């Protein structure tokens, strides 16, 4: 009889439930397990586990039951973010009590309440909720309270149960409270900054899981309000001298306290963004990140009014960004650059050696760990590779690669002056869309070649004459078409002017000349045969963050053109906090690409000397040039397709914004859509996805004529795309 029961148990085990293949892979990577480790434990081949995760095969006994048990254990530690994000208040599990060790601080959490309803399609997931908080200045009772169910921005369980960050605020009695994601409140017992760092790492359970199996977990982020700064001996605001230096002086009493406790600061010191750490011991990383909004850590160009938010609201904004992008580690530009490395780490663990030990080794497809010198044509002025040039030498297009975004405008024709409106359309995440699929050089220095044969598949910089390309007759969709060439900007220069002779171009620019139907004969080139699509994962993460946040604001994908324009009308007013996140994501894209060519700054630097940014493997002006080249070419390709189909030509282009004259005030008066919602193939399309366009603004043609006359008389650059959004001409808009 016992044999019969054993047979039944075996039969049940042979059908142990398993999550979907993609979830199996996510759970393994979330815990930092390699395929080899799982395969060794289950006594199967590495390829077998890979097949289980791809769905090609399913586990069979006797491995199925232990494999199901492994996944069940991992699922408890790393609940699916998708499931949490897609849940509704009615389906949310009852509030659970956060497990806190006896030595840990008291946890006090207010239950979340639904955010204001957002008019959106039924399929749109609910917005991340904001939890109510106690009145500032009130002291919380010491008894434990129930914890809210985890929000999409919090870990919910495990070593990072309290989410990626805390916003610390002090009340009138100097009691410090930590505001976390999902409405979490923590009483913070630390009375000094060194004690706060110790508490954060030992008891706070704050941080985030790594974004790649070969990467590292995100350091816990502490955001200090002005009151919290004063509580920990820091000034609520920096003095003029400190603001100019970007940090507190080395002899500040708080810095001395940190040093006596064995903590170190990075080279940027104790400033608006500070990293406090101890050297790695026993493979354990000890590091805490500080963000101080009152010291201008949250620049209003990227974070809007975030610095003025109440602590709970600020925790929500930064928490959503941390969940969907990464825990911020500096400005949006710095975070954008760090995200590249977090998603594509330079090293990985090797296979075990004879002693069973693993070592760090280069990870294929990454930029590696060594900084590379650029080709001379790619180097910015003052770079050490140009130290041999005369001090005041000015390099022209035959010596320097000028791949920049558009800043072009022209006079209106008589026909255009008769139309009443100027309509601006703007490309969503233009640089992000350009990064997607970009083939760039990886971890090898460029190779110099003379008289090369152009290969569009090889990234690099090419010295070639493109002045013969005639924009009045080009190939569109492989068919020759006649256009009004004088009404289009040149795709080969940022100013839109036709090149006058040989110049340096990135691969995408030269490839576009071939696409337009013209032969190219490079004189020389710096090429990078070891290449890959390094930015694809970076683009996807930022794209998903942008689209998900826009959906929370009621602007979903796959809307009709009219429905999209209606949804975009006042979308940020529906949830201003999520509007901040949208802007931060956009600036993360733009700033991250810009950081690839960070220039020297600060006193004491002289041309020909190296500056700190050059020591990074991610100081890669060639990658920046390739992305900007693709963005400019994508813009030109769309303008050509629209001109060939409709005879409409832009009157101004600024980076990713183009301005057209029209008979009506809507983008639908510029872009032709049929009854089925289809428009000109290869041209501009309305929608929320990166690469598609939105309405930037509309002004009267008479306004445009007046602005052109005013700026021309004042000797200023007259580009209507710069002012089309608001209609206001300001000194900041003109770059003065």
C-alpha positions as a printed Julia matrix, in Angstrom:
736×3 Matrix{Float64}:
   0.0    0.0     0.0
   2.86   2.43    0.86
   4.27   1.88   -2.62
   0.96   3.01   -4.05
   1.06   6.25   -2.06
   4.66   6.81   -3.15
   3.58   6.38   -6.76
   0.81   8.93   -6.27
   3.27  11.42   -4.74
   5.6   10.91   -7.69
   2.71  11.45  -10.11
   1.76  14.74   -8.42
   5.4   15.87   -8.37
   5.69  15.18  -12.09
   3.16  17.98  -12.67
   4.42  20.52  -10.12
   3.14  23.94  -11.24
   5.72  26.25  -12.8
   5.63  29.96  -13.68
   5.9   31.01  -17.36
   9.35  30.67  -18.99
  10.1   34.4   -18.91
   9.26  34.53  -15.2
  11.64  31.64  -14.51
  14.47  33.61  -16.06
  13.52  36.79  -14.2
  13.52  35.02  -10.85
  16.92  33.43  -11.47
  18.49  36.7   -12.55
  16.87  38.62   -9.67
  18.77  36.41   -7.23
  22.0   36.67   -9.22
  22.09  32.96  -10.11
  23.82  31.78  -13.27
  22.52  29.02  -15.51
  25.56  26.99  -14.5
  24.75  27.24  -10.79
  21.14  26.1   -11.27
  22.2   23.31  -13.62
  24.84  22.03  -11.2
  22.38  22.02   -8.3
  19.75  20.1   -10.28
  22.33  17.81  -11.91
  21.44  18.76  -15.48
  23.26  20.47  -18.32
  23.44  24.27  -18.57
  21.64  24.14  -21.93
  18.77  22.25  -20.3
  18.04  25.07  -17.85
  18.28  27.56  -20.72
  15.7   25.53  -22.64
  13.35  25.6   -19.62
  13.64  29.39  -19.47
  13.04  29.85  -23.18
  10.03  27.51  -23.21
  11.58  25.09  -25.7
  11.27  22.21  -23.22
   9.66  21.58  -19.84
  11.32  20.01  -16.76
  10.64  16.35  -16.15
  10.96  14.23  -13.0
  13.03  13.94  -10.94
  14.18  17.56  -11.52
  10.74  19.12  -11.93
   9.75  19.14   -8.25
  13.01  20.63   -6.88
  13.06  23.17   -9.75
   9.48  24.19   -8.91
  10.49  24.5    -5.24
  13.43  26.75   -6.19
  11.2   29.05   -8.23
   8.61  29.17   -5.46
  11.25  30.26   -2.97
  12.57  32.94   -5.34
   9.05  34.2    -6.07
   8.59  34.89   -2.36
  11.77  36.99   -2.35
  11.15  38.75   -5.66
   7.43  39.18   -6.38
   6.62  40.04   -9.98
   6.64  43.84  -10.58
   4.15  43.32  -13.42
   1.66  41.64  -11.12
   1.98  44.42   -8.54
   1.65  47.15  -11.15
  -1.34  45.59  -12.87
  -3.33  44.87   -9.71
  -6.36  46.91   -8.77
  -7.31  48.11   -5.29
 -10.07  45.51   -5.14
  -7.64  42.72   -5.91
  -4.9   43.86   -3.56
  -4.05  41.43   -0.78
  -4.9   42.45    2.79
  -2.28  44.65    4.42
   0.63  42.69    5.84
   2.75  43.54    8.83
   6.34  44.37    7.89
   8.72  41.98    9.65
  11.18  43.99   11.71
  14.01  42.57   13.76
  13.82  43.32   17.49
  16.69  45.79   17.16
  15.13  47.52   14.15
  13.21  50.79   14.39
   9.47  50.88   14.72
   7.66  50.78   11.39
   4.63  53.0    10.97
   2.76  52.89    7.7
  -0.42  54.54    6.57
  -2.65  52.58    4.23
  -2.58  53.92    0.67
  -5.57  55.55   -0.92
  -6.32  55.65   -4.64
  -4.93  58.59   -6.57
  -7.22  61.0    -8.36
  -8.92  59.28  -11.26
  -7.27  59.84  -14.63
  -9.38  59.84  -17.77
  -7.79  57.02  -19.7
  -8.7   53.97  -21.74
  -9.98  51.03  -19.72
  -6.78  49.08  -20.4
  -4.6   51.72  -18.77
  -3.11  50.48  -15.46
  -3.8   52.54  -12.35
  -1.35  55.23  -11.33
   1.04  54.56   -8.45
  -0.81  55.67   -5.34
   0.18  58.3    -2.85
  -0.35  57.44    0.8
  -1.62  59.91    3.38
   0.93  61.04    5.93
   0.77  62.46    9.42
   0.86  66.21    9.82
   4.38  67.58    9.83
   5.59  68.38   13.29
   3.46  65.66   14.92
   5.16  62.8    16.73
   4.11  59.28   15.86
   3.15  56.89   18.64
   5.72  54.22   19.34
   3.45  51.21   18.78
   3.92  49.27   15.52
   1.31  49.78   12.81
   0.2   47.74    9.82
   2.22  48.06    6.63
   0.62  48.91    3.33
   0.7   46.42    0.51
   3.77  46.92   -1.64
   3.52  49.48   -4.39
   5.24  48.96   -7.76
   8.09  51.08   -6.49
   8.89  49.01   -3.41
  10.53  45.65   -3.01
   7.86  44.42   -0.63
   9.95  41.68    0.97
  13.46  40.4     1.34
  16.63  42.3     2.05
  15.22  45.48    0.44
  11.73  45.21    1.91
  11.47  48.98    2.46
  12.15  49.96   -1.13
  15.01  51.77   -2.85
  15.03  55.04   -0.88
  13.86  57.06    2.08
  13.09  60.76    2.32
  14.14  61.87    5.81
  12.4   64.74    7.56
  12.68  66.07   11.14
   9.86  67.56   13.17
   9.97  70.28   15.82
  11.09  67.78   18.45
  13.96  66.64   16.23
  12.32  63.25   15.66
  13.42  61.97   12.24
  10.98  60.11   10.01
  11.81  58.19    6.88
   9.19  58.38    4.13
   9.43  55.41    1.78
   7.59  54.17   -1.26
   4.08  52.8    -1.02
   3.24  54.99    2.0
   5.92  53.51    4.24
   6.94  55.47    7.37
   9.97  54.6     9.49
  11.09  56.1    12.78
  14.82  56.78   12.34
  16.76  56.36   15.6
  20.15  57.65   14.32
  21.36  60.88   15.99
  24.38  61.63   13.78
  25.28  61.21   10.13
  27.74  58.32   10.75
  25.09  56.57   12.85
  22.53  57.18   10.09
  24.77  55.49    7.53
  25.34  52.54    9.87
  21.62  52.2    10.56
  20.75  52.38    6.87
  23.07  49.52    5.96
  22.4   47.36    9.02
  18.7   47.77    9.75
  16.79  49.97    7.3
  16.4   47.28    4.6
  16.62  49.9     1.85
  18.09  49.37   -1.62
  17.24  47.75   -4.94
  18.14  44.59   -6.78
  20.67  44.79   -9.59
  19.38  45.37  -13.12
  21.66  42.75  -14.66
  22.85  39.4   -13.34
  26.48  40.52  -13.67
  25.88  43.94  -12.13
  25.53  45.09   -8.53
  22.64  46.07   -6.31
  21.71  49.74   -6.1
  22.96  51.53   -3.02
  20.29  52.8    -0.61
  19.36  56.42   -1.25
  18.65  58.84    1.59
  17.02  62.14    0.64
  17.5   64.76    3.37
  15.06  67.65    3.72
  16.32  70.97    5.04
  15.04  70.04    8.52
  16.82  66.69    8.38
  20.03  68.43    7.31
  19.94  70.64   10.38
  19.17  67.62   12.56
  22.38  65.94   11.36
  24.61  68.99   11.6
  24.46  70.03    7.95
  23.46  73.49    6.7
  19.97  73.78    5.28
  21.47  75.6     2.28
  24.98  76.02    0.92
  26.75  79.35    1.13
  27.83  81.11   -2.06
  31.37  79.76   -1.68
  30.14  76.22   -1.0
  27.69  76.4    -3.89
  30.49  77.49   -6.21
  32.69  74.6    -5.03
  29.76  72.19   -5.18
  30.45  70.77   -1.7
  31.15  71.46    1.95
  34.76  72.34    2.86
  36.99  69.4     3.81
  37.28  70.58    7.4
  33.54  70.62    8.12
  32.67  68.99   11.44
  30.32  66.42    9.88
  33.02  65.3     7.44
  35.41  64.86   10.38
  32.8   62.75   12.17
  32.5   60.5     9.12
  36.28  60.14    8.86
  36.62  59.22   12.55
  33.96  56.53   12.04
  35.92  55.05    9.14
  33.69  56.33    6.34
  35.0   57.86    3.11
  33.63  60.26    0.52
  34.16  60.09   -3.21
  36.08  62.78   -5.08
  32.97  64.96   -5.37
  32.91  65.27   -1.56
  29.87  66.07    0.57
  27.73  67.97   -1.9
  24.17  67.88   -3.25
  24.77  64.26   -4.26
  27.22  62.45   -1.99
  28.37  58.84   -1.76
  29.52  57.64    1.65
  31.31  54.29    1.68
  33.82  51.95    3.23
  36.22  49.85    1.16
  34.8   46.46    0.19
  35.67  43.82    2.76
  34.84  40.14    2.45
  33.02  40.82   -0.8
  30.52  43.07    0.99
  29.8   46.5    -0.43
  29.02  49.24    2.12
  27.8   52.41    0.46
  24.98  54.91    0.99
  23.93  57.66   -1.41
  22.76  61.06   -0.16
  20.53  63.51   -2.03
  19.96  66.99   -0.59
  17.26  68.91   -2.53
  17.81  72.16   -0.62
  21.37  72.14   -2.0
  19.95  72.02   -5.54
  20.38  68.27   -6.0
  17.11  68.14   -7.95
  17.7   70.6   -10.78
  14.42  72.15  -11.92
  15.36  71.58  -15.58
  15.08  67.84  -14.97
  12.93  67.54  -11.83
  10.63  70.54  -12.09
   9.2   71.47   -8.69
  10.2   68.19   -7.01
  12.45  69.97   -4.49
   9.42  71.83   -3.09
   7.28  68.71   -2.54
   6.33  67.39    0.87
   8.4   64.34    1.96
   5.73  61.73    1.17
   5.13  63.22   -2.27
   8.85  63.42   -3.01
   9.25  59.78   -1.96
   6.55  58.85   -4.44
   8.17  60.76   -7.33
  11.67  59.4    -6.72
  10.28  55.94   -5.98
   8.47  55.68   -9.3
  11.63  56.83  -11.08
  13.74  54.35   -9.11
  11.39  51.49   -9.93
  11.06  52.25  -13.61
  14.51  53.66  -14.41
  16.99  53.19  -11.55
  17.7   54.58   -8.11
  19.02  58.07   -8.96
  22.71  58.53   -8.23
  23.14  62.14   -9.3
  21.69  64.48  -11.88
  19.46  62.97  -14.54
  22.48  63.03  -16.87
  24.65  61.13  -14.38
  21.85  58.63  -13.78
  21.44  58.16  -17.54
  25.13  57.37  -17.9
  25.18  55.05  -14.87
  22.15  53.22  -16.25
  24.18  52.22  -19.31
  26.71  50.43  -17.11
  24.06  48.97  -14.79
  22.3   47.34  -17.74
  25.48  46.34  -19.57
  28.18  45.67  -16.93
  31.81  45.57  -18.08
  32.68  42.34  -16.24
  31.15  39.03  -15.26
  32.07  36.04  -13.09
  34.24  33.51  -14.9
  33.73  29.77  -14.91
  35.24  28.07  -11.82
  38.98  27.47  -12.0
  40.79  24.35  -10.78
  40.2   25.39   -7.18
  36.52  26.09   -7.8
  36.97  29.87   -7.55
  35.44  32.4    -9.91
  37.22  35.51  -11.15
  36.17  38.75  -12.77
  36.49  38.68  -16.55
  35.53  40.92  -19.47
  31.9   40.65  -20.44
  31.37  40.5   -24.23
  29.16  43.24  -25.63
  30.17  45.81  -23.01
  32.58  48.76  -23.14
  35.03  46.98  -20.85
  36.89  48.52  -17.93
  39.56  50.54  -19.76
  39.07  54.08  -21.02
  39.89  54.55  -24.71
  41.39  57.53  -26.49
  39.16  58.85  -29.27
  40.27  59.35  -32.84
  41.76  62.85  -33.29
  38.76  63.96  -35.32
  36.38  62.81  -32.54
  38.23  64.54  -29.68
  36.87  67.76  -28.23
  39.14  70.81  -28.14
  41.73  70.56  -25.4
  41.87  66.76  -25.34
  45.37  65.3   -24.73
  45.41  63.65  -28.19
  45.36  67.19  -29.62
  48.15  68.53  -27.43
  50.44  68.84  -30.48
  48.2   71.49  -32.1
  48.97  75.22  -31.72
  47.26  76.74  -28.71
  44.69  78.84  -30.58
  44.22  76.54  -33.56
  40.61  76.31  -34.72
  39.66  73.02  -36.33
  37.26  73.01  -39.25
  35.08  70.23  -40.69
  38.12  68.59  -42.32
  39.71  68.15  -38.89
  36.81  67.69  -36.49
  33.63  65.64  -36.4
  30.63  67.99  -36.11
  27.67  65.7   -35.43
  25.14  67.85  -33.6
  21.37  68.3   -33.51
  19.58  70.6   -35.95
  19.36  74.37  -35.47
  18.04  75.54  -38.85
  15.47  78.0   -40.11
  14.58  79.76  -43.36
  12.38  82.59  -44.58
   8.74  81.84  -45.34
   7.68  81.71  -48.98
   4.85  83.91  -50.27
   2.51  80.91  -50.28
   3.41  80.03  -46.69
   2.79  83.6   -45.56
  -0.8   83.26  -46.82
  -1.47  80.35  -44.46
  -2.73  81.42  -41.01
  -0.96  79.03  -38.65
   2.48  77.77  -37.65
   2.29  74.28  -36.14
   5.15  72.66  -34.23
   5.52  68.89  -33.91
   8.03  67.3   -31.56
   9.56  63.8   -31.68
   9.18  61.79  -28.47
  12.5   60.69  -26.92
  14.27  61.41  -30.2
  17.73  60.51  -28.91
  16.39  57.39  -27.26
  14.77  56.24  -30.49
  18.05  56.98  -32.29
  19.97  54.9   -29.74
  17.76  51.89  -30.39
  19.56  49.61  -32.84
  22.63  51.86  -33.09
  25.73  49.81  -33.87
  28.65  51.39  -32.0
  32.25  50.57  -31.24
  32.81  48.56  -28.08
  36.02  47.93  -26.15
  38.75  48.36  -28.78
  40.49  51.56  -29.95
  39.67  52.92  -33.42
  41.73  51.81  -36.41
  42.95  54.34  -38.98
  42.36  53.47  -42.65
  43.25  55.42  -45.83
  41.18  55.23  -49.02
  38.62  52.9   -47.4
  35.56  51.45  -49.08
  32.57  52.7   -47.14
  30.72  50.02  -45.19
  27.48  51.14  -43.49
  27.75  48.22  -41.05
  31.04  49.44  -39.57
  30.81  52.21  -36.96
  33.36  54.96  -37.19
  34.2   58.41  -38.54
  34.74  59.03  -42.27
  36.38  61.92  -44.12
  34.28  62.25  -47.26
  32.94  64.94  -49.6
  29.11  65.04  -49.59
  28.73  68.44  -51.25
  27.53  66.76  -54.46
  24.33  65.4   -52.88
  21.45  67.28  -54.53
  18.38  67.49  -52.29
  16.19  68.52  -55.22
  16.41  64.96  -56.55
  16.68  62.1   -54.08
  15.55  58.54  -53.62
  12.5   58.09  -51.41
  11.6   54.47  -50.7
  14.12  53.52  -53.44
  12.36  55.69  -56.05
  13.78  58.95  -57.45
  11.67  61.96  -56.5
  11.95  65.68  -57.35
  11.75  68.08  -54.39
  12.2   71.77  -53.67
  15.75  71.32  -52.39
  16.1   74.9   -51.16
  13.21  74.4   -48.74
  14.82  71.51  -46.86
  17.84  71.62  -44.52
  20.88  69.62  -45.49
  21.05  66.38  -43.5
  24.84  66.64  -43.29
  25.3   69.75  -41.1
  23.65  70.93  -37.87
  22.99  74.33  -39.42
  21.27  72.76  -42.4
  23.72  74.46  -44.78
  25.1   72.46  -47.7
  28.67  71.21  -47.02
  31.36  72.87  -49.14
  33.9   70.05  -49.33
  35.32  67.06  -47.48
  34.29  66.79  -43.84
  34.21  64.19  -41.08
  30.94  62.31  -40.6
  29.72  59.42  -38.45
  28.69  56.24  -40.22
  24.89  56.91  -40.14
  25.33  60.25  -41.94
  27.39  58.76  -44.76
  25.0   55.82  -45.03
  22.12  58.28  -45.5
  23.88  59.9   -48.46
  24.0   56.43  -50.06
  20.32  55.9   -49.18
  19.44  59.14  -50.99
  21.0   57.65  -54.14
  24.51  59.11  -54.24
  27.97  57.54  -54.36
  30.51  58.27  -51.64
  34.31  58.0   -51.77
  35.92  58.42  -48.34
  39.46  59.77  -48.17
  40.25  58.23  -44.79
  38.46  56.82  -41.78
  38.73  55.77  -38.15
  36.73  52.57  -37.85
  35.78  50.22  -35.02
  35.36  46.65  -36.3
  34.59  45.33  -32.8
  31.05  46.63  -32.47
  27.63  45.9   -31.06
  24.27  47.37  -30.05
  25.43  48.55  -26.65
  22.5   50.93  -26.05
  19.58  48.64  -26.89
  18.84  47.61  -23.29
  19.27  51.2   -22.13
  16.76  52.42  -24.68
  14.24  49.7   -23.82
  14.3   50.46  -20.1
  13.83  54.19  -20.63
  11.24  53.61  -23.33
   9.22  51.36  -21.02
   9.52  53.88  -18.18
   8.28  56.71  -20.39
   5.4   54.79  -21.94
   4.25  53.33  -18.59
   4.23  56.73  -16.89
   2.42  58.34  -19.81
  -0.17  55.55  -19.59
  -0.64  56.36  -15.9
  -1.35  59.93  -17.01
  -4.03  58.74  -19.41
  -1.98  58.74  -22.64
  -1.88  55.15  -23.82
  -0.31  53.53  -26.85
  -2.3   52.68  -29.96
  -4.72  55.59  -29.65
  -6.2   57.11  -32.78
  -4.53  60.38  -33.9
  -7.44  62.44  -32.6
  -7.66  60.4   -29.41
  -3.96  60.88  -28.78
  -4.17  64.66  -29.18
  -7.17  64.75  -26.83
  -5.38  62.62  -24.23
  -2.31  64.87  -24.4
  -4.35  67.98  -23.65
  -3.39  68.91  -20.09
  -2.07  65.43  -19.28
   0.39  66.65  -16.61
  -2.37  68.37  -14.66
  -3.97  64.98  -13.99
  -1.07  64.02  -11.73
   1.66  66.69  -11.45
   3.94  64.3    -9.54
   3.95  61.78  -12.37
   4.44  64.7   -14.75
   7.74  65.29  -12.95
   8.72  61.67  -13.59
   7.98  62.01  -17.31
  10.25  65.05  -17.58
  12.97  63.33  -15.56
  12.89  60.32  -17.89
  13.22  62.56  -20.94
  16.16  64.42  -19.41
  17.76  61.1   -18.46
  17.8   60.16  -22.14
  19.14  63.49  -23.34
  21.59  63.95  -20.47
  22.91  60.4   -20.65
  23.84  60.82  -24.31
  25.42  64.2   -23.55
  27.54  62.72  -20.75
  29.27  60.48  -23.28
  31.25  63.58  -24.25
  31.56  65.42  -20.92
  33.93  68.35  -21.28
  36.47  69.69  -18.81
  35.08  71.98  -16.14
  36.3   73.67  -13.01
  39.4   75.71  -12.37
  42.95  74.51  -12.73
  42.5   72.69  -16.03
  44.62  73.63  -19.04
  44.24  72.48  -22.68
  46.18  69.3   -23.35
  45.69  67.98  -19.81
  43.37  65.11  -18.96
  40.24  65.75  -16.89
  38.46  63.21  -14.63
  35.75  62.2   -17.12
  38.39  60.85  -19.52
  39.14  58.01  -17.08
  35.69  56.49  -17.66
  35.12  53.71  -20.21
  31.85  55.55  -20.93
  33.64  58.7   -22.12
  32.83  57.93  -25.74
  32.27  60.91  -28.06
  32.04  58.5   -31.0
  28.92  56.86  -29.5
  27.37  60.26  -28.84
  28.11  61.3   -32.42
  26.5   58.13  -33.8
  23.3   58.64  -31.78
  22.97  62.33  -32.67
  23.7   61.53  -36.3
  20.91  58.93  -36.32
  18.52  61.37  -34.63
  19.21  64.09  -37.2
  18.97  61.64  -40.1
  15.71  60.18  -38.75
  14.31  63.72  -38.63
  15.4   64.49  -42.19
  14.07  61.19  -43.53
  10.62  61.97  -42.12
  10.66  65.51  -43.53
  11.63  64.2   -46.98
   8.85  61.58  -46.93
   6.26  64.21  -45.97
   7.5   66.66  -48.61
   7.45  64.0   -51.35
   3.88  62.98  -50.49
   2.27  66.36  -49.69
   4.55  69.17  -50.86
   4.85  70.47  -47.28
   8.27  71.7   -46.13
   9.45  72.77  -42.67
  10.2   76.42  -42.01
  12.31  75.72  -38.89
  13.87  72.73  -37.15
  15.41  72.72  -33.68
  16.75  69.36  -32.55
  13.63  67.18  -32.51
  11.02  69.89  -33.22
   9.87  70.89  -36.73
   7.58  73.82  -37.57
   5.22  73.84  -40.59
   2.7   76.35  -41.91
  -0.88  75.07  -42.1
  -4.46  76.1   -42.74
  -5.51  74.89  -39.29
  -4.01  74.89  -35.78
  -3.73  71.13  -35.32
  -0.98  68.67  -36.3
  -3.76  66.91  -38.2
  -3.7   69.94  -40.53
  -0.06  69.14  -41.31
   0.05  65.35  -41.27
  -2.29  63.6   -43.69
  -4.3   60.78  -42.11
  -6.91  58.76  -43.95
 -10.12  57.32  -42.52
  -8.26  54.2   -41.39
  -5.81  56.23  -39.33
  -2.9   55.65  -41.72
  -0.48  58.37  -42.81
   2.49  58.76  -45.15
   4.84  55.76  -44.73
   8.18  56.79  -43.28
   6.94  60.22  -42.22
   5.79  61.69  -38.91
   3.15  59.78  -36.95
   1.2   60.99  -33.93
   1.57  58.8   -30.86
   3.26  58.34  -27.5
   5.96  55.85  -28.49
   9.54  57.08  -28.94
  10.12  58.21  -32.51
   6.48  59.25  -32.93
   5.45  62.9   -32.55
   3.26  65.07  -30.36
   1.92  68.59  -30.7
   4.57  71.1   -29.57
   2.56  74.29  -30.07
   0.72  76.53  -32.54
   1.12  80.24  -33.26
  -0.15  82.66  -35.9
   1.93  83.21  -39.01
   1.77  86.95  -38.33
   3.38  86.22  -34.94
   6.13  84.29  -36.71
   6.81  87.09  -39.2
   7.02  89.58  -36.35
   9.45  87.39  -34.36
  11.68  86.93  -37.41
  11.8   90.67  -38.03
  12.48  91.43  -34.34
  15.29  88.9   -33.92
  16.89  89.73  -37.25
  16.95  93.43  -36.35
  18.56  92.57  -32.99
  21.15  90.32  -34.63
  19.87  87.19  -32.9
  19.34  83.68  -34.23
  15.82  83.54  -35.63
  14.54  79.98  -35.23
  10.77  79.82  -34.74
  10.98  76.26  -33.42
  12.61  77.67  -30.29
   9.54  79.74  -29.39
   6.63  77.83  -30.93
   5.58  76.18  -27.66
   4.71  79.3   -25.67
   5.1   82.1   -28.18
   7.33  83.99  -25.75
  10.78  85.17  -26.84
  13.01  85.21  -23.78
  16.72  85.58  -23.17
  16.93  81.96  -22.0
  15.28  80.74  -25.21
  17.82  82.58  -27.31
  20.73  81.21  -25.34
  21.78  84.63  -24.0
